[in-house]
Amino acid sequence: MPFLLPLLLLAPQAYDPEVEAVMNRKRKERAEASAAAVAPVAQASDGRIPVPDRYAAKFQVCLDQAAEAPDKGVAFAQQWRIEGGSFYARNCMGFAYARAERWAPAIVAFEQGADEAERNGEMAQSARLWAQAGNAALAGGDAAKARDDFDAALARGLPDGMEKGEVHLDRARALVALNDGGGARASLDIALEQVPQDPLAWLLSATLARRSGEMKLAQAHIARAVQLSPDDASVALEEGNIAILTDHEDIARSAWQRAVKLAADAPAGRAAADNLSRLPPKPAD
């Protein structure tokens, strides 16, 4: 190959910046969805904590307070906990701390909520709170704690589908940070079974396969990601990364150009532009 792309040679202990951007966007979307409405007790398929009617009103107020100003959410949750808000108060407290990016107290609040839910016999709720603790740990840079919290979530049982798939995606991310490529692959394979329509799962799988030198797998999985999310700059960037390593320069050029067009000022667009600048000039027709 006539040149080296620094983007493709990043140390294996972290995902690429563009993948990180997609992960962060997904976290934000889930947090905003959680703050927007409380899930009724019978509806938990979207991953939100289902809340019985007797807690729902205060839980919604608490989330609204946390969204408006995290310190207000923390204060409300603390008082509500004293008044008998159970693990729902601790869940909101963790959410408020996370909104403030105070990851250490967020982890504590979520883990305490998980323990309380388990003592109350609410194993599914406990699992969800362990997963939230893992996400807070991951956001705070503690991959080992994140892995342990995700393992705790899975050990307490989650229904097949999105919830289990999301936890395995996050667990894979933690394991990559811990240089456990084999463990990350195992979790990603489960995630692909649980959430086959999630382009992020295919993107992360393709990225890990590229890093591991499994280029046929990388090609197959990035093709699926492109099919599911053709207008995502991060997907286009990774498509180009894989194409250039498999001697498909024209495909790489086209994919990177698409990434720049879709998100010129975002990390994926900037990385794609940098990669394009390193390509040799295209021969004149």
KELO-130844 format. One record per residue (C-alpha): residue number from 1; residue in one letter; chain; x, y, z. Coordinates in Angstrom, 1 decimal, padded with zeros to 4 digits. Each point is the difference from the previous one (the first is absolute). Layout:
N
+-----+--------+--------+--------+--------+--------+
| num | residu | chaine |      X |      Y |      Z |
+-----+--------+--------+--------+--------+--------+
| NUM |      A |      A |      X |      Y |      Z |
...
+-----+--------+--------+--------+--------+--------+
***
This chain:
285
+-----+--------+--------+--------+--------+--------+
| num | residu | chaine |      X |      Y |      Z |
+-----+--------+--------+--------+--------+--------+
|   1 |      M |      A |  000.0 |  000.0 |  000.0 |
|   2 |      P |      A |  001.5 |  003.4 | -001.0 |
|   3 |      F |      A | -000.8 |  001.7 |  003.3 |
|   4 |      L |      A | -001.0 | -000.5 |  003.6 |
|   5 |      L |      A | -003.2 |  001.3 |  001.5 |
|   6 |      P |      A |  000.6 |  000.9 |  003.7 |
|   7 |      L |      A | -003.7 | -000.5 |  000.6 |
|   8 |      L |      A |  000.3 | -003.6 | -000.9 |
|   9 |      L |      A |  003.0 | -000.5 |  002.3 |
|  10 |      L |      A | -001.5 |  001.2 |  003.3 |
|  11 |      A |      A |  000.9 | -002.0 |  003.1 |
|  12 |      P |      A | -002.4 | -002.9 |  000.5 |
|  13 |      Q |      A | -001.1 |  001.0 |  003.5 |
|  14 |      A |      A | -002.6 |  002.5 | -001.3 |
|  15 |      Y |      A | -002.6 |  000.3 | -002.7 |
|  16 |      D |      A |  000.6 |  002.6 | -002.7 |
|  17 |      P |      A | -001.2 |  003.5 |  000.7 |
|  18 |      E |      A | -002.7 | -000.2 | -002.6 |
|  19 |      V |      A | -001.4 | -003.1 |  001.6 |
|  20 |      E |      A |  000.2 |  001.7 |  003.4 |
|  21 |      A |      A | -002.1 |  002.8 | -001.5 |
|  22 |      V |      A | -002.7 | -002.4 | -001.1 |
|  23 |      M |      A |  000.0 | -001.6 |  003.4 |
|  24 |      N |      A | -000.3 |  003.3 |  001.8 |
|  25 |      R |      A | -002.9 |  001.1 | -002.3 |
|  26 |      K |      A | -001.8 | -003.2 |  000.7 |
|  27 |      R |      A |  000.5 |  000.5 |  003.8 |
|  28 |      K |      A | -001.4 |  003.5 | -000.3 |
|  29 |      E |      A | -003.0 | -001.2 | -002.0 |
|  30 |      R |      A | -000.8 | -002.6 |  002.6 |
|  31 |      A |      A |  000.4 |  002.4 |  002.9 |
|  32 |      E |      A | -002.2 |  002.6 | -001.7 |
|  33 |      A |      A | -002.6 | -002.7 | -000.6 |
|  34 |      S |      A |  000.1 | -001.0 |  003.6 |
|  35 |      A |      A | -000.5 |  003.6 |  001.1 |
|  36 |      A |      A | -002.8 |  000.7 | -002.4 |
|  37 |      A |      A | -002.5 | -002.6 |  001.4 |
|  38 |      V |      A | -000.3 | -002.6 |  002.7 |
|  39 |      A |      A | -000.7 | -003.5 | -001.3 |
|  40 |      P |      A | -003.1 | -001.6 |  001.5 |
|  41 |      V |      A |  000.7 | -003.1 |  002.0 |
|  42 |      A |      A | -001.1 | -002.3 | -002.8 |
|  43 |      Q |      A |  002.1 |  001.6 | -002.7 |
|  44 |      A |      A |  003.8 | -000.5 |  000.3 |
|  45 |      S |      A |  000.9 | -001.1 | -003.5 |
|  46 |      D |      A |  001.8 |  003.2 | -000.8 |
|  47 |      G |      A |  002.5 | -000.3 |  002.9 |
|  48 |      R |      A | -001.5 |  002.6 |  002.3 |
|  49 |      I |      A | -000.6 | -000.9 |  003.6 |
|  50 |      P |      A | -003.7 | -000.8 |  000.3 |
|  51 |      V |      A | -001.6 |  001.8 |  002.9 |
|  52 |      P |      A | -003.2 | -001.0 |  001.9 |
|  53 |      D |      A | -002.7 |  002.6 |  000.1 |
|  54 |      R |      A |  000.6 |  000.9 |  003.7 |
|  55 |      Y |      A |  003.5 |  001.1 | -000.9 |
|  56 |      A |      A | -000.5 |  001.3 | -003.5 |
|  57 |      A |      A | -001.0 |  003.6 |  000.6 |
|  58 |      K |      A |  002.9 |  000.8 |  002.4 |
|  59 |      F |      A |  002.4 | -001.9 | -002.2 |
|  60 |      Q |      A | -001.0 |  002.2 | -002.9 |
|  61 |      V |      A |  000.4 |  003.2 |  002.0 |
|  62 |      C |      A |  003.4 | -001.2 |  001.2 |
|  63 |      L |      A |  001.1 | -000.7 | -003.6 |
|  64 |      D |      A | -001.3 |  003.4 | -001.1 |
|  65 |      Q |      A |  001.9 |  001.7 |  002.9 |
|  66 |      A |      A |  003.2 | -001.9 | -001.0 |
|  67 |      A |      A | -000.4 |  001.0 | -003.6 |
|  68 |      E |      A | -000.5 |  003.7 |  000.9 |
|  69 |      A |      A |  002.9 |  000.1 |  002.5 |
|  70 |      P |      A |  001.8 | -003.1 |  001.3 |
|  71 |      D |      A |  000.4 |  001.5 |  003.5 |
|  72 |      K |      A | -003.7 |  000.4 |  000.3 |
|  73 |      G |      A | -000.5 | -003.6 | -001.1 |
|  74 |      V |      A |  002.5 | -001.3 |  002.6 |
|  75 |      A |      A | -001.7 |  002.0 |  002.8 |
|  76 |      F |      A | -003.5 | -001.2 | -001.0 |
|  77 |      A |      A |  001.2 | -003.6 | -000.2 |
|  78 |      Q |      A |  001.7 |  000.2 |  003.4 |
|  79 |      Q |      A | -003.2 |  001.3 |  001.6 |
|  80 |      W |      A | -002.2 | -002.5 | -001.9 |
|  81 |      R |      A |  002.3 | -002.9 |  001.2 |
|  82 |      I |      A | -000.5 |  001.1 |  003.6 |
|  83 |      E |      A | -003.8 |  000.1 | -000.6 |
|  84 |      G |      A | -000.1 | -003.5 | -001.4 |
|  85 |      G |      A |  000.9 |  000.3 | -003.7 |
|  86 |      S |      A |  001.8 | -003.3 |  000.1 |
|  87 |      F |      A |  002.4 | -000.9 | -002.8 |
|  88 |      Y |      A | -001.9 |  002.3 | -002.4 |
|  89 |      A |      A |  001.4 |  003.0 |  002.0 |
|  90 |      R |      A |  003.5 | -001.4 | -000.3 |
|  91 |      N |      A | -000.5 | -000.6 | -003.7 |
|  92 |      C |      A | -000.9 |  003.7 | -000.4 |
|  93 |      M |      A |  002.9 |  001.1 |  002.1 |
|  94 |      G |      A |  002.4 | -002.0 | -002.2 |
|  95 |      F |      A | -001.6 |  001.6 | -003.0 |
|  96 |      A |      A |  000.5 |  003.5 |  001.5 |
|  97 |      Y |      A |  003.6 | -000.7 |  000.8 |
|  98 |      A |      A |  000.6 | -001.3 | -003.5 |
|  99 |      R |      A | -001.6 |  003.1 | -001.5 |
| 100 |      A |      A |  002.6 |  002.0 |  001.9 |
| 101 |      E |      A |  002.7 | -002.5 | -001.1 |
| 102 |      R |      A |  000.8 | -000.8 |  003.6 |
| 103 |      W |      A |  000.6 | -003.6 | -000.8 |
| 104 |      A |      A |  001.3 | -001.3 |  003.4 |
| 105 |      P |      A | -003.2 |  000.9 |  002.0 |
| 106 |      A |      A | -002.1 | -001.1 | -003.0 |
| 107 |      I |      A |  001.5 | -003.4 |  000.2 |
| 108 |      V |      A | -000.6 | -000.2 |  003.8 |
| 109 |      A |      A | -003.6 |  001.1 | -000.5 |
| 110 |      F |      A | -000.7 | -002.5 | -002.7 |
| 111 |      E |      A |  001.7 | -002.9 |  001.9 |
| 112 |      Q |      A | -001.8 |  000.8 |  003.2 |
| 113 |      G |      A | -003.3 |  000.1 | -001.9 |
| 114 |      A |      A |  000.9 | -003.4 | -001.6 |
| 115 |      D |      A |  000.6 | -001.5 |  003.4 |
| 116 |      E |      A | -003.2 |  001.4 |  001.4 |
| 117 |      A |      A | -002.0 | -001.3 | -003.0 |
| 118 |      E |      A |  001.5 | -003.4 |  000.5 |
| 119 |      R |      A | -000.9 |  000.0 |  003.7 |
| 120 |      N |      A | -003.5 |  000.8 | -001.0 |
| 121 |      G |      A | -000.1 | -003.0 | -002.4 |
| 122 |      E |      A |  000.1 |  002.2 | -003.1 |
| 123 |      M |      A |  002.7 | -001.8 | -001.9 |
| 124 |      A |      A | -000.7 |  001.5 | -003.4 |
| 125 |      Q |      A |  000.1 |  003.5 |  001.5 |
| 126 |      S |      A |  003.2 | -000.9 |  001.8 |
| 127 |      A |      A |  001.5 | -001.1 | -003.3 |
| 128 |      R |      A | -000.9 |  003.2 | -001.7 |
| 129 |      L |      A |  001.5 |  002.1 |  002.7 |
| 130 |      W |      A |  003.2 | -002.0 | -000.1 |
| 131 |      A |      A |  000.1 |  000.7 | -003.7 |
| 132 |      Q |      A | -000.4 |  003.7 |  000.7 |
| 133 |      A |      A |  002.8 | -000.1 |  002.5 |
| 134 |      G |      A |  002.2 | -001.7 | -002.6 |
| 135 |      N |      A | -000.7 |  002.8 | -002.5 |
| 136 |      A |      A |  000.9 |  002.6 |  002.6 |
| 137 |      A |      A |  003.2 | -001.8 |  000.7 |
| 138 |      L |      A |  000.8 | -000.2 | -003.7 |
| 139 |      A |      A | -000.6 |  003.7 | -000.4 |
| 140 |      G |      A |  002.2 |  000.7 |  003.0 |
| 141 |      G |      A |  002.9 | -002.1 | -001.6 |
| 142 |      D |      A | -000.1 | -002.9 |  002.4 |
| 143 |      A |      A | -000.3 | -002.9 | -002.4 |
| 144 |      A |      A |  000.6 | -002.7 |  002.6 |
| 145 |      K |      A | -002.8 |  001.2 |  002.2 |
| 146 |      A |      A | -002.2 |  000.3 | -003.1 |
| 147 |      R |      A |  000.7 | -003.6 | -000.9 |
| 148 |      D |      A | -000.9 | -001.2 |  003.5 |
| 149 |      D |      A | -003.2 |  002.0 |  000.0 |
| 150 |      F |      A | -001.1 | -001.3 | -003.4 |
| 151 |      D |      A |  000.8 | -003.5 |  001.2 |
| 152 |      A |      A | -002.2 |  000.6 |  003.1 |
| 153 |      A |      A | -002.8 |  001.2 | -002.3 |
| 154 |      L |      A |  000.2 | -003.1 | -002.2 |
| 155 |      A |      A |  000.2 | -002.3 |  003.0 |
| 156 |      R |      A | -003.3 |  001.4 |  001.3 |
| 157 |      G |      A | -001.8 | -000.7 | -003.2 |
| 158 |      L |      A | -001.2 |  002.2 | -002.8 |
| 159 |      P |      A | -002.6 | -001.0 | -002.6 |
| 160 |      D |      A |  001.2 | -000.8 | -003.5 |
| 161 |      G |      A | -000.1 |  002.9 | -002.3 |
| 162 |      M |      A |  001.2 |  003.6 |  000.2 |
| 163 |      E |      A |  000.9 |  000.2 |  003.7 |
| 164 |      K |      A |  002.2 | -003.1 | -000.1 |
| 165 |      G |      A |  001.5 |  001.1 | -003.3 |
| 166 |      E |      A |  000.8 |  003.5 |  001.2 |
| 167 |      V |      A |  001.7 | -001.4 |  003.2 |
| 168 |      H |      A |  002.2 | -002.3 | -002.1 |
| 169 |      L |      A |  000.9 |  002.9 | -002.3 |
| 170 |      D |      A |  001.1 |  002.0 |  002.9 |
| 171 |      R |      A |  001.8 | -003.0 |  001.6 |
| 172 |      A |      A |  001.9 | -000.5 | -003.3 |
| 173 |      R |      A |  001.1 |  003.7 |  000.1 |
| 174 |      A |      A |  001.3 | -000.5 |  003.6 |
| 175 |      L |      A |  001.8 | -003.2 | -001.0 |
| 176 |      V |      A |  001.7 |  001.7 | -002.9 |
| 177 |      A |      A |  001.3 |  002.7 |  002.3 |
| 178 |      L |      A |  001.4 | -002.8 |  002.2 |
| 179 |      N |      A |  001.7 | -001.7 | -003.0 |
| 180 |      D |      A | -002.3 | -003.0 |  000.1 |
| 181 |      G |      A | -000.7 | -000.4 | -003.7 |
| 182 |      G |      A | -001.3 | -003.5 |  000.4 |
| 183 |      G |      A | -002.5 |  001.0 |  002.7 |
| 184 |      A |      A | -001.1 |  003.0 | -002.0 |
| 185 |      R |      A | -000.6 | -002.2 | -003.1 |
| 186 |      A |      A | -002.1 | -002.4 |  002.1 |
| 187 |      S |      A | -002.2 |  002.8 |  001.3 |
| 188 |      L |      A | -000.3 |  001.6 | -003.4 |
| 189 |      D |      A | -001.1 | -003.3 | -001.6 |
| 190 |      I |      A | -002.8 | -000.2 |  002.7 |
| 191 |      A |      A | -001.0 |  003.6 | -000.7 |
| 192 |      L |      A | -000.3 | -000.7 | -003.7 |
| 193 |      E |      A | -002.4 | -002.8 |  000.8 |
| 194 |      Q |      A | -002.0 |  002.2 |  002.4 |
| 195 |      V |      A | -000.1 |  003.2 | -002.0 |
| 196 |      P |      A |  000.5 | -000.9 | -003.6 |
| 197 |      Q |      A | -001.6 |  003.2 | -001.3 |
| 198 |      D |      A |  002.4 |  002.3 |  002.0 |
| 199 |      P |      A |  002.6 |  001.4 | -002.4 |
| 200 |      L |      A |  002.2 |  000.9 |  003.0 |
| 201 |      A |      A |  000.4 | -003.7 |  000.8 |
| 202 |      W |      A |  001.2 | -000.7 | -003.5 |
| 203 |      L |      A |  002.3 |  003.0 |  000.0 |
| 204 |      L |      A |  001.7 | -001.0 |  003.2 |
| 205 |      S |      A |  000.3 | -003.6 | -001.1 |
| 206 |      A |      A |  001.6 |  001.2 | -003.3 |
| 207 |      T |      A |  002.4 |  002.3 |  001.8 |
| 208 |      L |      A |  001.1 | -002.8 |  002.4 |
| 209 |      A |      A |  000.4 | -002.4 | -002.9 |
| 210 |      R |      A |  002.2 |  002.5 | -001.8 |
| 211 |      R |      A |  002.1 |  000.5 |  003.0 |
| 212 |      S |      A |  000.4 | -003.8 |  000.4 |
| 213 |      G |      A |  000.9 | -000.4 | -003.7 |
| 214 |      E |      A | -003.2 | -002.0 | -000.8 |
| 215 |      M |      A | -000.6 |  002.0 | -003.2 |
| 216 |      K |      A | -002.6 | -002.3 | -001.6 |
| 217 |      L |      A | -002.1 |  000.3 |  003.1 |
| 218 |      A |      A |  000.7 |  003.8 |  000.2 |
| 219 |      Q |      A | -001.2 |  000.3 | -003.7 |
| 220 |      A |      A | -003.2 | -002.0 |  000.6 |
| 221 |      H |      A | -000.9 |  001.9 |  003.2 |
| 222 |      I |      A |  000.7 |  003.5 | -001.3 |
| 223 |      A |      A | -002.1 | -000.8 | -003.0 |
| 224 |      R |      A | -002.9 | -000.8 |  002.3 |
| 225 |      A |      A |  000.5 |  003.2 |  001.9 |
| 226 |      V |      A |  000.0 |  002.0 | -003.2 |
| 227 |      Q |      A | -003.2 | -001.7 | -001.1 |
| 228 |      L |      A | -001.7 |  000.9 |  003.3 |
| 229 |      S |      A |  001.4 |  003.5 |  000.4 |
| 230 |      P |      A |  001.2 |  001.3 | -003.4 |
| 231 |      D |      A |  000.0 |  003.7 |  001.2 |
| 232 |      D |      A |  002.1 | -000.5 |  003.1 |
| 233 |      A |      A |  003.4 |  001.6 | -000.4 |
| 234 |      S |      A |  001.7 | -002.3 |  002.5 |
| 235 |      V |      A | -001.2 | -003.0 | -002.0 |
| 236 |      A |      A |  001.3 |  001.6 | -003.2 |
| 237 |      L |      A |  003.4 |  000.7 |  001.6 |
| 238 |      E |      A |  000.4 | -003.6 |  001.2 |
| 239 |      E |      A | -001.1 | -001.3 | -003.4 |
| 240 |      G |      A |  002.9 |  002.0 | -001.5 |
| 241 |      N |      A |  002.4 | -001.2 |  002.7 |
| 242 |      I |      A | -000.8 | -003.6 | -000.8 |
| 243 |      A |      A |  000.1 |  000.5 | -003.8 |
| 244 |      I |      A |  003.4 |  001.6 |  000.0 |
| 245 |      L |      A |  001.4 | -003.0 |  001.9 |
| 246 |      T |      A | -001.5 | -002.4 | -002.4 |
| 247 |      D |      A |  001.5 |  001.8 | -003.1 |
| 248 |      H |      A | -003.3 |  001.6 | -001.1 |
| 249 |      E |      A |  001.2 |  003.6 | -000.3 |
| 250 |      D |      A | -002.9 |  001.2 | -002.1 |
| 251 |      I |      A | -002.5 | -001.3 |  002.6 |
| 252 |      A |      A |  002.0 |  001.6 |  002.8 |
| 253 |      R |      A |  000.1 |  003.4 | -001.8 |
| 254 |      S |      A | -003.7 | -000.1 | -000.7 |
| 255 |      A |      A | -000.8 | -001.0 |  003.6 |
| 256 |      W |      A |  002.2 |  002.7 |  001.5 |
| 257 |      Q |      A | -001.4 |  002.6 | -002.3 |
| 258 |      R |      A | -003.5 | -001.0 |  001.1 |
| 259 |      A |      A |  001.1 |  000.4 |  003.7 |
| 260 |      V |      A |  001.3 |  003.5 | -000.7 |
| 261 |      K |      A | -003.2 |  000.9 | -001.8 |
| 262 |      L |      A | -002.2 | -001.3 |  002.9 |
| 263 |      A |      A |  002.0 |  001.5 |  002.9 |
| 264 |      A |      A |  002.9 |  002.2 | -001.0 |
| 265 |      D |      A |  000.4 |  001.6 |  003.4 |
| 266 |      A |      A | -000.6 | -003.2 |  002.1 |
| 267 |      P |      A |  002.8 | -002.3 |  001.0 |
| 268 |      A |      A | -000.9 | -002.6 | -002.6 |
| 269 |      G |      A |  000.0 |  002.7 | -002.8 |
| 270 |      R |      A |  003.3 |  001.4 |  001.1 |
| 271 |      A |      A |  001.7 | -003.4 |  000.2 |
| 272 |      A |      A | -001.4 | -000.8 | -003.5 |
| 273 |      A |      A |  001.3 |  003.2 | -001.4 |
| 274 |      D |      A |  003.5 | -000.7 |  001.5 |
| 275 |      N |      A |  000.0 | -003.4 | -001.5 |
| 276 |      L |      A | -001.0 |  001.4 | -003.4 |
| 277 |      S |      A |  002.9 |  002.4 |  000.1 |
| 278 |      R |      A |  002.3 | -003.0 |  000.3 |
| 279 |      L |      A | -001.2 | -001.7 | -003.1 |
| 280 |      P |      A |  002.0 |  000.4 | -003.1 |
| 281 |      P |      A | -001.6 |  002.2 | -002.7 |
| 282 |      K |      A | -002.7 | -001.8 | -002.0 |
| 283 |      P |      A |  001.2 | -000.6 | -003.6 |
| 284 |      A |      A | -001.6 |  002.2 | -002.6 |
| 285 |      D |      A | -002.6 | -001.8 | -002.2 |
+-----+--------+--------+--------+--------+--------+
***
